[in-house]
Amino acid sequence: MGGEAQTKGRGGTRTIDVMGAIRAKVAARALGAGDRLPSIRSLAATMGVSPS
């Protein structure tokens, strides 16, 4: 269970998808305590959603 591709298309809102992607990164230890989150623009581009 890792990565943005798995969160797309599950029937939830895009906000839920983005939150799930961040949670997956934390669970996979790709993000740890004190790490910075990806920028809104880069995360939106990666997930194929609007940064708004």
N, C-alpha and C positions, 0 to 999 in steps of 0.2 A: 504494500500500500504506500506508494510514494509518487509524488509528482502531480503536476497540474492536470495532465491528460486524464487521469482517473476521476477528477472531480467534475469534469464537464459532462453535461447531459444527464445528470442524476435527477432532474426535475425540480431542483431547488432554484433559488434566486441567484443572480450573479454574485451578490454580496456573500451568500452562504458558500458559494464555490470558492471565492477568494479566501474567506476565513478558513475553509477546509484545506486549501493549498498551503496556507501559512502553518496551520496545525500539523499537516503532514511533514513539512520541513522540520518543525520542532521535534516531532516524533522520530524522524529519521536522523536526528542529531545534526542536520545540516544547518540549523540555527540553534545557538545556545544562549545562555544567560549573558547579557551585555552585547550580543551581536546586533548589528543594525539590520532592519528589514530592508528588502529591496525597495527602490524608489517606486512611487505609484505608477509612473509612466512605464518603467521597465517591467514591472509585474503585470500591468494591464496589457502591454504588448505581448508578453509571453503567454498570457491566458487568452488573448484574442478578445478582450473586452475594452470598453471605454474607460479612461481614467476618471471620468466623472462619476 
